[in-house]
Amino acid sequence: MGQYLSPGVYVEEVAGTPPIVGVGTSTVGFIGQVTTGGGFTMPAKPDGSGPYTVAPVDAPRLVTDFTQFKNQFGDFQAGNLTLAHAVFGFFNNGGTRCWVARTADLTNAGNVGTTLGTFAAIDEIAMVAAPGARVKAVQEAITAHCSNLKDRFAILDGQVTATLTPAAIGGGTGNTDYAALYFPQIQVFDPVSQGNIYVPPSGHVAGIYARVDASRGVHKAPANEVVRGALGLEYSLSKGEQDGLNPGGINCIRSLNGNIRVWGARTLGGDANGEYKYVNVRRLLIYLRESIDRGTQFVVFEPNAQPLWKKIIRSVSAFLTNVWRDGALFGVTPEQAFFVKCDETTNPPEVRDLGQVVTEIGVAVVKPAEFVIFRISQISGNPS
């Protein structure tokens, strides 16, 4: 408070409680291999300015369109087809930003782990994909990276197999609600061979995640969406076959009504993951946690008393009200959709003595309508 020495009216600026702004959810971290040795020559750029160059191993590069990818990792070419098709499919399906990093060996968990370590400090990464990485230890390194940081989600490729069981398609990778797995491979046009080839779906699916986030929000399940650029499937699944895969968290890509569509929205493990069995539920909670974390940094070192508790409640409640208005929380009123509690009961003297301020938050997350059921009966007479 200022010092006032003479009578008069004094106008002061008072800083309000900073609003919580939602974090981004659509940036992907891609990991892949690019062949550069063994006598291989990088293709020339169309403008004649020389061959494409390749970023060093374990040096992530921000890529915002496919031209930028080519300038740093090469074009569609031998030794780069998997990564190139994945990144192209990402942008073609609605993605706008990704970080791409080369790894020394996509089949070696140690090499991939080193590459993942370079992603840890890049806060904007919200999804991680290593197209074509199907080795159990590698997939588990990716899922561990996501579950340990708790601010990103893994998109995995299923095994190339005709044995249609969750164990066979999952390749033994352990259950986790911080990852989703997609099967089978999709068919795309390859400009190198001038023919159709099968590629892992994770890059295209990552683009669908970004597309749905932008058009509907992270709370909408990234399913019942057309895979742009997909011409066919390596394995055509029937409903009966999917019945045996969906409960185990194998997200199927199917040909339905003339389109190739993502037809699953489960985390890896499905029913075994309980209340976190849906991709959008886990990703929404990641979004809420990260947004509240970043938006309440003003609290640190403030006097731990009622005025601070009220600021926290106002800030978090205002943010969650907007989330509810977007349709992400269940309830006809904000009071039904969430609660925020920060008072003497959550912050007794022994908690305050530890320098802690504790806030309890509860949210009613909207679940996807996975099973749409219409009950039809015959009636007689006037239905009115």
C-alpha positions in Angstrom: 0.0 0.0 0.0 1.3 3.4 -0.9 2.0 6.2 1.6 -0.6 9.0 1.6 0.4 12.4 3.0 -2.4 14.8 1.9 -6.1 14.5 1.5 -7.3 13.5 -2.0 -8.5 10.7 -4.2 -5.8 8.1 -5.2 -6.3 5.7 -8.0 -4.2 2.5 -8.0 -3.8 -0.4 -10.3 -4.5 -3.8 -8.7 -3.3 -7.0 -10.3 -6.0 -9.5 -10.8 -5.8 -13.3 -10.6 -4.0 -14.5 -13.8 -6.3 -16.6 -16.0 -5.5 -20.2 -16.7 -5.0 -20.8 -20.4 -5.3 -24.2 -21.9 -2.1 -25.8 -23.1 -1.6 -27.2 -26.6 -2.5 -30.8 -27.2 -1.6 -31.4 -30.9 2.2 -31.3 -31.2 3.8 -34.7 -31.9 7.3 -35.9 -31.3 8.3 -38.3 -34.1 11.2 -40.7 -33.9 12.6 -42.6 -36.9 15.6 -43.7 -38.8 17.1 -42.2 -41.9 19.8 -44.1 -43.8 22.8 -41.9 -44.6 25.8 -44.3 -44.8 26.8 -47.3 -46.8 27.3 -45.4 -50.0 23.8 -44.0 -50.0 23.4 -40.7 -51.7 20.7 -38.3 -50.6 18.3 -37.2 -53.4 18.7 -33.8 -55.0 16.4 -30.9 -54.3 14.0 -30.0 -57.1 15.5 -26.5 -57.4 18.9 -27.9 -58.2 20.6 -26.4 -55.1 22.2 -29.7 -54.1 21.2 -32.8 -52.2 19.0 -32.8 -49.1 20.8 -32.7 -45.8 20.0 -34.7 -42.8 19.8 -33.5 -39.2 22.2 -35.2 -36.7 21.1 -38.2 -34.6 19.3 -37.2 -31.4 18.8 -33.6 -32.5 15.1 -32.8 -32.7 13.9 -30.4 -35.3 10.7 -28.4 -35.3 8.7 -29.2 -38.5 5.6 -27.3 -39.5 5.1 -28.6 -43.1 6.4 -31.4 -45.3 8.8 -29.1 -47.1 10.6 -28.4 -43.9 10.8 -32.1 -43.2 12.4 -32.7 -46.6 14.9 -30.0 -46.0 16.1 -31.6 -42.8 15.5 -35.3 -43.3 15.2 -35.9 -47.0 12.4 -36.8 -49.3 10.5 -40.1 -49.9 13.6 -42.3 -50.5 15.1 -45.6 -49.7 15.9 -45.7 -46.0 13.4 -43.0 -45.2 10.1 -44.3 -46.5 8.6 -45.1 -43.1 9.3 -41.8 -41.4 8.6 -39.7 -44.5 5.2 -41.4 -45.1 4.3 -41.0 -41.4 5.1 -37.3 -41.3 3.4 -36.7 -44.7 0.3 -38.5 -43.4 0.4 -36.4 -40.2 0.2 -33.2 -42.1 -2.3 -34.6 -44.6 -4.7 -35.6 -41.8 -4.7 -32.2 -40.1 -1.4 -32.0 -38.1 0.3 -28.6 -38.0 3.4 -28.9 -35.7 5.8 -31.8 -34.9 9.3 -32.3 -33.6 11.2 -34.9 -35.6 14.3 -36.7 -34.3 16.5 -39.4 -35.9 17.6 -42.3 -33.7 20.6 -44.5 -34.3 18.5 -47.8 -34.3 14.7 -47.9 -34.1 14.9 -51.5 -32.9 17.2 -50.8 -30.0 15.5 -49.6 -26.8 18.7 -48.0 -25.5 19.0 -45.9 -28.7 15.4 -44.9 -28.7 15.6 -44.1 -25.0 18.4 -41.7 -25.7 16.3 -40.0 -28.4 13.3 -39.8 -26.1 15.5 -38.0 -23.6 15.9 -35.2 -26.1 12.1 -34.8 -26.1 11.8 -34.5 -22.4 12.6 -30.8 -22.3 10.3 -29.9 -25.1 7.1 -29.0 -23.2 4.9 -28.5 -26.2 5.2 -32.2 -27.2 1.8 -33.8 -26.4 2.1 -37.0 -28.3 4.9 -39.4 -29.2 5.1 -41.8 -32.1 7.9 -43.9 -33.6 6.4 -45.2 -36.8 7.3 -48.8 -37.5 8.8 -49.4 -34.0 7.3 -52.7 -33.0 9.9 -54.2 -30.7 8.4 -54.8 -27.3 11.2 -53.1 -25.4 11.1 -50.1 -27.7 7.4 -49.6 -27.3 7.6 -50.0 -23.6 10.4 -47.3 -23.5 8.0 -45.0 -25.3 5.1 -45.7 -23.0 7.3 -45.3 -19.9 8.5 -41.9 -21.2 4.9 -40.7 -21.5 3.7 -42.2 -18.2 6.7 -40.9 -16.3 6.4 -37.3 -17.6 2.6 -37.5 -17.5 2.2 -34.7 -20.0 2.1 -36.7 -23.3 0.5 -39.7 -24.9 2.0 -42.5 -27.0 0.6 -43.7 -30.4 1.8 -47.2 -31.2 1.7 -49.4 -34.2 0.4 -53.0 -33.9 2.4 -56.0 -35.0 2.2 -57.2 -38.6 0.3 -60.4 -38.0 -2.7 -62.4 -39.1 -3.2 -63.8 -35.6 -6.1 -61.7 -34.4 -5.6 -61.6 -30.6 -4.7 -58.7 -28.4 -1.6 -60.5 -27.3 -0.3 -61.1 -30.9 -1.1 -57.6 -32.2 0.1 -55.9 -29.0 3.4 -57.9 -29.2 3.5 -58.3 -25.5 3.8 -54.6 -24.7 2.3 -54.0 -21.3 -1.0 -52.3 -20.6 -0.9 -48.6 -20.0 -3.4 -45.7 -20.2 -0.8 -43.4 -21.5 -0.8 -45.1 -25.0 -3.0 -46.4 -27.7 -2.2 -49.0 -30.3 -3.6 -49.2 -33.9 -4.0 -52.1 -36.3 -3.6 -52.9 -39.2 -1.2 -51.2 -41.6 -2.7 -48.9 -44.1 -2.1 -48.8 -47.9 -0.8 -45.6 -49.5 0.7 -44.5 -52.8 4.5 -44.4 -52.8 6.1 -41.9 -55.1 9.4 -43.9 -55.1 8.0 -47.2 -56.4 5.1 -45.5 -58.2 2.9 -48.1 -56.6 0.9 -48.8 -53.5 2.7 -49.9 -50.3 1.6 -50.7 -46.7 2.9 -48.3 -44.0 2.4 -48.1 -40.2 -0.7 -46.1 -39.3 0.7 -44.1 -36.3 1.7 -41.0 -38.3 -1.7 -40.7 -40.0 -3.5 -41.4 -36.7 -1.4 -38.6 -35.0 -2.7 -36.2 -37.6 -6.3 -37.3 -36.9 -5.7 -36.6 -33.2 -4.6 -33.1 -34.1 -7.5 -32.6 -36.5 -10.1 -33.6 -33.9 -8.4 -31.5 -31.2 -8.7 -28.4 -33.5 -12.2 -29.0 -34.7 -13.9 -30.5 -31.6 -11.5 -30.4 -28.7 -9.3 -32.9 -26.8 -12.3 -34.3 -25.1 -13.7 -35.8 -28.3 -12.5 -39.3 -29.0 -10.3 -39.4 -32.1 -12.4 -42.1 -33.7 -15.0 -42.6 -36.5 -12.6 -40.4 -38.5 -11.5 -40.9 -42.1 -7.8 -41.7 -42.6 -6.9 -39.3 -45.4 -4.5 -40.7 -47.9 -5.4 -44.3 -47.0 -6.2 -46.4 -50.1 -6.7 -49.8 -48.4 -5.8 -52.0 -45.5 -3.3 -54.8 -45.0 -6.0 -56.8 -43.3 -9.7 -56.3 -43.7 -11.3 -56.7 -40.3 -14.9 -57.8 -39.7 -17.1 -56.8 -36.8 -16.8 -60.3 -35.3 -13.0 -60.0 -35.4 -13.0 -56.6 -33.8 -15.2 -58.0 -31.0 -12.2 -60.0 -29.8 -9.8 -57.1 -30.0 -11.6 -54.0 -28.8 -11.9 -55.0 -25.1 -8.2 -55.5 -25.0 -7.5 -52.0 -26.3 -6.6 -52.8 -29.9 -7.9 -49.9 -31.9 -8.9 -51.2 -35.3 -8.8 -49.3 -38.6 -11.6 -50.6 -40.8 -13.1 -50.1 -44.2 -16.7 -48.9 -43.6 -19.1 -47.4 -46.1 -16.5 -46.8 -48.7 -14.0 -45.1 -46.3 -11.0 -46.1 -44.3 -11.8 -45.1 -40.7 -10.3 -45.3 -37.2 -12.9 -47.5 -35.4 -11.6 -47.6 -31.9 -10.8 -45.2 -29.0 -9.3 -47.4 -26.3 -6.0 -47.0 -24.4 -3.7 -50.0 -24.5 -5.2 -52.6 -22.3 -8.8 -51.4 -22.8 -11.1 -52.7 -20.1 -8.1 -53.5 -17.8 -7.5 -49.7 -17.5 -10.8 -49.1 -15.7 -11.9 -45.5 -15.8 -9.0 -44.6 -18.1 -9.8 -47.1 -20.8 -10.7 -44.3 -23.3 -8.1 -42.2 -25.2 -10.0 -39.0 -24.8 -10.4 -39.4 -21.1 -6.7 -39.8 -20.4 -5.8 -37.0 -22.9 -8.3 -34.6 -21.3 -6.9 -35.2 -17.9 -3.4 -34.6 -19.2 -4.7 -31.4 -20.7 -6.3 -30.3 -17.4 -3.3 -31.2 -15.3 -0.9 -29.3 -17.5 -3.1 -26.3 -18.0 -3.7 -25.9 -14.2 0.0 -26.5 -13.4 1.2 -23.8 -15.8 -1.6 -21.4 -15.0 -1.2 -21.4 -11.3 2.6 -20.7 -11.0 1.6 -17.3 -9.5 0.7 -19.2 -6.3 4.3 -20.2 -5.4 5.7 -18.3 -2.4 2.4 -16.4 -1.8 1.2 -16.1 1.8 -0.6 -19.4 2.5 -3.9 -18.1 3.9 -7.6 -17.6 2.9 -7.0 -14.8 0.3 -4.6 -17.1 -1.6 -7.1 -20.0 -1.3 -9.9 -17.9 -2.8 -7.6 -16.8 -5.7 -6.9 -20.5 -6.5 -10.6 -21.4 -6.4 -11.5 -18.5 -8.6 -8.8 -19.2 -11.1 -9.3 -22.9 -11.4 -13.1 -22.6 -11.4 -13.1 -20.1 -14.2 -10.9 -22.4 -16.3 -13.0 -25.5 -15.6 -16.2 -23.5 -16.4 -14.8 -22.9 -19.9 -13.9 -26.5 -20.2 -17.5 -27.5 -19.2 -18.9 -25.0 -21.7 -16.8 -26.7 -24.5 -18.7 -29.9 -23.7 -15.8 -31.8 -22.0 -17.5 -32.2 -18.6 -20.8 -33.8 -17.8 -23.6 -31.9 -16.1 -26.2 -29.2 -16.8 -24.5 -26.8 -14.5 -20.9 -26.1 -13.5 -21.7 -27.4 -10.0 -22.6 -30.8 -11.4 -19.5 -30.9 -13.7 -16.7 -30.1 -11.2 -15.7 -29.0 -7.8 -12.7 -27.0 -6.5 -11.9 -27.2 -2.8 -9.1 -25.2 -1.1 -9.8 -24.2 2.5 -8.9 -25.0 6.1 -9.9 -28.7 5.7 -7.4 -29.2 2.8 -4.8 -27.0 4.4 -4.7 -27.6 8.2 -1.8 -26.2 10.2 0.4 -29.3 9.8 0.1 -28.9 6.0 0.8 -25.2 6.0 3.8 -25.8 8.2 5.3 -27.9 5.5 5.0 -25.0 3.1 2.2 -26.7 1.1 -1.1 -25.5 -0.2 -3.4 -28.3 -1.2 -6.4 -28.0 -3.6 -8.8 -30.8 -4.3 -10.4 -30.9 -7.8 -13.0 -33.3 -9.1 -14.3 -33.4 -12.7 -17.1 -35.4 -14.3 -15.5 -36.3 -17.7 -17.8 -37.0 -20.6 -17.3 -40.6 -22.0 -17.6 -41.4 -25.7 -20.7 -43.1 -27.0 -18.9 -46.2 -28.0 -21.9 -48.5 -28.1 -25.0 -46.8 -29.7 -28.1 -48.8 -28.9 -31.6 -48.3 -30.2 -34.4 -50.3 -28.6 -37.2 -50.8 -31.1 -40.5 -52.3 -30.4 -43.7 -52.8 -32.4 -46.8 -50.9 -31.2 -50.4 -51.0 -32.2 -52.8 -48.1 -32.6 -51.9 -44.4 -32.6 -48.3 -43.9 -31.3 -49.2 -40.4 -30.0 
